[in-house]
Amino acid sequence: MFFFKRKSLPSFPFHLLKTDYHSHILPGIDDGSPDLETSVLLLNGLIELGYETFTATPHVMHDIWKNNNASIQSAYQKLQQHLESIGITNNVRAAAEYLLDENFQQLLENKEPLRTIKDNWVLIEISFIQPPIQLKDIIFEMQMQGYQPVFAHPERYHYYFSKKNELQEIRSAGCLFQSNLLSFSGYYGPDVLRSAEWLATMNMVDLLSTDIHHERHLGALRQLKQTKALDLVLDVIIT
């Protein structure tokens, strides 16, 4: 007699999140998935965890990843056509993760349409070296143009570790905060973990996302454990 072992369920209830609003699953467009095969592998892995829909957010960094609406749409169509051909019917949409650099300020000045992760929500990130001098001015201009800024992984910026009041000021300026799930596992180090836990206790996390780039992230997500901090976030986040 043969006994078949059931596939173990993930420790974290990913199914409660339903949508992953921050992922790098478009093929060959940034430091995320390099090809269609990897995109499918990552998507299937996230579906197995319990996700239903996905928003791809490739980097828009003028000095590194010179993406724009045309390049993002091209990669998205390539992925969508491939998914249809292999029978993956989960909804995937294409947005962006905008670095607040000179290029982004030019987009705002020219009133170029920005890609949104949901409704009028625009995902933004800042340099890991130092924040932009005009951060609050940029946030205000986005709001004036009808966008809701969503600040990507605020727990990961080292210069805020000892200046958490500045994170509170950014949030008070009108930003929603999106934290990475793996920040709560220690994947990015103990300082990021502590910062993520502080955000959770302060009810300052609005979205939880994977920010998945590669198979290592997928493997770490499969090992993610439910914690008190994540429980706090699940009680208040937007799904």
Buried (B, 14 or more C-beta within 10 A) or exposed (E): EEEEEEEEEBEBEBEEBEBBBBBBBBBBBBEBBEEBEBBBBBBBBBBBBBBBEBBBBBBBBBEEBEBBBEBBEBBBEBBBEBBEEEEBEEEBBBBBBBBBBEBBBEBBEEEEEBBBBBEBBBBBBBEEEEBBEEBBEBBBBBBEEEBBBBBBBBBBBEEBBEEBEBBBEBBEBEBBBBBBBBBBBBBBEEBBBBBBBBBBEBEBBBBBBBBBBBEEBBEBBBEBEEBEBBEBBBEEBBE
